[in-house]
């Protein structure tokens, strides 16, 4: 049995219809069709499926780069044997990406080196493959870029881009104290995206540390005081007469 060959005429035709990348796997598919006895329709479906997969992968890689995602931080590269404690049920729910459809937010907190950035980036890659728009940026760089945008009057344009994206990932939030303009930008992003789009924030600071960093005292816990107990009277209540001259005549000296 002779191995199938790809003629120059077939190569030219594939390139004309923008299917030239099919040539990478076409010899293997021809051999599989010959040994497996595939029909014409089955062979065509196999070749086209390869092309669709290739295009989706290429598109996802291009959109992931535009989103600022690290290509090495994907779900399939997460080390399950790492000695990191986290709520696996919550992580499974996040990986379903239902929180993006619902416009909910997530905060990933923990000490340095436990994989917060990895998990947030992996969620971004999963969202990219589901055709969501994603933007990933470290908090200090994001705020620096927004401050610079005020100088060339592009601040509103940059904010609209951040508000439109389906999933916004802000990494390393509140490493340093925020200025007044930075606080205003973060506030606008959170408020305008609330229930409209999803946001994931990573931070190695607890909320109480963030409050202290900005010179604010953490809220005091509310203490519920018991209601006062009214004791029954042990002496009869005196009856008071109206303060009139006639009434004074009836009182005993």
C-alpha positions in Angstrom: 0.0 0.0 0.0 1.5 3.3 -1.1 1.4 6.3 1.2 -0.9 9.0 0.0 0.7 12.2 -1.3 -0.4 15.8 -1.4 -0.1 17.2 -4.9 1.1 20.8 -5.6 -2.4 21.5 -7.1 -4.1 20.5 -3.8 -1.7 22.7 -1.8 -2.5 25.7 -4.0 -6.2 25.2 -3.7 -6.0 24.9 0.1 -4.1 28.2 0.2 -6.5 30.0 -2.0 -9.4 29.1 0.3 -7.3 30.1 3.4 -6.9 26.5 4.5 -3.2 26.3 4.0 -2.6 25.3 7.7 -4.4 22.1 7.0 -1.3 20.9 5.2 0.4 20.5 8.6 -1.8 17.5 9.5 -3.2 16.5 6.1 -0.6 13.7 5.3 -1.4 12.0 8.6 -5.2 12.3 8.0 -4.8 10.9 4.5 -2.9 7.9 5.9 -5.5 7.4 8.7 -8.3 7.5 6.1 -6.6 5.0 3.9 -5.8 2.5 6.8 -9.1 3.1 8.6 -11.4 2.9 5.6 -12.9 6.3 6.2 -15.5 7.6 3.8 -15.3 10.9 2.0 -17.6 12.7 4.4 -15.8 11.3 7.5 -12.5 12.3 6.1 -13.7 15.8 5.3 -15.2 16.2 8.8 -11.9 15.1 10.4 -9.9 17.6 8.4 -12.3 20.5 9.0 -12.4 19.6 12.8 -8.6 19.9 12.9 -8.8 23.3 11.3 -11.5 24.5 13.7 -9.5 23.4 16.7 -6.4 25.1 15.3 -8.2 28.4 14.7 -9.9 28.4 18.1 -6.5 27.7 19.8 -4.8 30.5 17.8 -7.6 32.9 18.6 -7.5 32.1 22.3 -3.8 32.5 22.4 -4.0 35.9 20.7 -6.8 37.2 23.0 -5.0 35.9 26.1 -1.9 37.9 25.1 -4.0 41.0 24.5 -5.6 40.5 27.9 -2.2 40.4 29.6 -2.4 36.8 30.8 0.7 34.8 31.5 0.6 31.8 29.0 2.2 29.4 31.6 -0.6 29.9 34.2 -3.4 27.7 33.0 -5.7 25.3 34.8 -4.0 22.2 33.4 -0.6 23.3 34.9 -1.9 23.9 38.5 -0.1 21.6 40.9 -2.7 19.8 42.9 -0.1 18.3 45.2 1.0 21.8 46.4 0.7 22.3 50.1 -1.9 25.0 49.8 -5.2 25.0 51.7 -8.2 26.5 50.0 -11.9 25.8 49.7 -12.1 23.3 46.8 -15.9 23.6 46.5 -15.6 27.3 46.0 -12.7 26.9 43.5 -14.8 24.4 41.5 -17.7 26.9 41.4 -15.3 29.6 40.2 -14.0 27.3 37.5 -17.6 26.9 36.2 -17.5 30.6 35.4 -21.1 31.1 36.4 -20.0 34.0 38.5 -19.1 35.9 35.2 -22.7 35.4 33.9 -24.1 36.6 37.2 -21.8 39.6 37.4 -20.4 38.5 40.7 -16.9 39.3 42.2 -14.3 37.2 43.8 -11.4 38.1 46.2 -8.5 35.7 46.5 -6.5 36.4 49.6 -3.5 34.8 51.1 0.2 35.2 52.0 2.9 35.6 49.4 3.7 32.6 47.3 0.6 30.5 47.6 -0.6 30.9 44.0 -3.1 33.7 44.1 -1.9 35.2 40.8 -1.8 31.7 39.2 -5.4 30.9 40.2 -6.7 34.3 39.0 -4.8 34.0 35.7 -6.1 30.5 35.2 -9.6 31.8 35.5 -8.8 34.4 32.9 -7.6 31.7 30.5 -10.7 29.7 31.0 -12.9 32.7 30.4 -11.0 33.5 27.2 -11.7 30.0 25.9 -15.4 30.6 26.6 -15.3 33.7 24.5 -15.5 36.2 27.3 -13.5 39.4 27.2 -10.8 39.6 29.8 -8.3 42.1 31.1 -5.5 41.3 33.6 -3.3 43.9 35.2 -1.4 44.5 38.4 -3.0 47.1 40.6 -0.1 49.4 40.8 0.5 49.4 37.0 -3.2 49.9 36.4 -3.5 52.9 38.7 -0.3 54.4 37.3 -1.7 54.1 33.8 -4.9 55.7 34.8 -3.1 58.6 36.4 -1.1 59.1 33.2 -4.3 59.1 31.2 -5.5 62.2 33.0 -2.6 64.1 31.4 -3.7 63.4 27.8 -7.4 63.5 28.5 -7.8 59.8 27.7 -9.0 58.9 31.2 -12.6 58.4 30.3 -11.7 56.2 27.3 -9.5 54.0 29.5 -12.2 53.7 32.2 -14.8 52.7 29.6 -12.6 49.9 28.4 -12.2 48.6 31.9 -16.0 48.9 32.5 -16.9 47.0 29.3 -14.7 43.9 29.8 -16.5 40.8 31.0 -13.9 39.8 33.5 -11.5 42.3 35.1 -8.6 40.8 37.1 -6.7 43.2 39.4 -3.6 41.5 40.9 -1.8 42.5 44.1 -4.4 45.0 45.3 -3.4 47.4 48.1 0.3 46.6 48.3 0.7 50.4 49.0 -1.6 53.1 50.3 -3.9 54.5 47.6 -4.0 58.3 46.8 -7.2 60.2 46.4 -7.3 59.8 42.6 -6.5 56.1 42.9 -9.2 55.6 45.4 -11.7 57.4 43.2 -10.8 55.2 40.2 -11.1 51.9 42.2 -14.4 53.1 43.7 -15.8 53.9 40.2 -14.7 50.6 38.8 -16.2 48.6 41.7 -19.5 50.5 41.7 -20.1 50.7 38.0 -19.2 47.0 37.5 -21.4 45.9 40.4 -23.9 43.3 39.2 -23.0 44.2 35.6 -19.6 42.5 35.1 -17.3 40.2 37.1 -14.1 41.3 38.9 -11.4 39.1 40.5 -9.0 40.8 43.0 -6.0 39.2 44.5 -4.3 40.5 47.7 -1.9 39.4 50.4 -3.6 41.8 52.9 -6.6 41.1 55.0 -9.4 43.7 55.0 -8.3 45.0 58.4 -4.8 45.6 57.1 -6.1 47.5 54.1 -8.1 49.7 56.5 -5.1 50.4 58.7 -2.9 51.1 55.6 -5.2 53.9 54.7 -5.3 55.3 58.2 -8.8 54.1 59.0 -9.7 52.2 62.1 -11.5 48.9 61.5 -15.2 48.9 62.4 -15.8 47.9 66.0 -17.9 44.8 66.6 -21.5 45.5 67.6 -22.1 44.4 71.1 -25.7 43.5 71.9 -26.6 44.7 75.4 -29.3 43.0 77.3 -32.5 44.9 77.7 -32.9 46.4 81.2 -35.0 44.3 83.6 -37.8 46.3 85.3 -38.3 45.2 88.9 -41.8 45.1 90.3 -42.7 47.9 92.8 -42.6 46.8 96.4 -44.7 49.8 97.7 -48.2 51.1 96.6 -48.2 53.9 94.1 -49.2 57.3 95.6 -52.2 58.9 93.9 -51.5 62.5 92.9 -54.4 65.0 93.1 -54.7 67.8 90.7 -52.9 71.0 91.7 -56.0 73.2 92.3 -57.0 75.2 95.5 -60.0 72.9 96.0 -57.7 69.8 95.9 -55.4 71.2 98.6 -58.4 71.5 101.0 -58.9 67.7 100.7 -55.3 66.8 101.4 -54.3 65.9 104.9 -51.8 68.1 106.7 
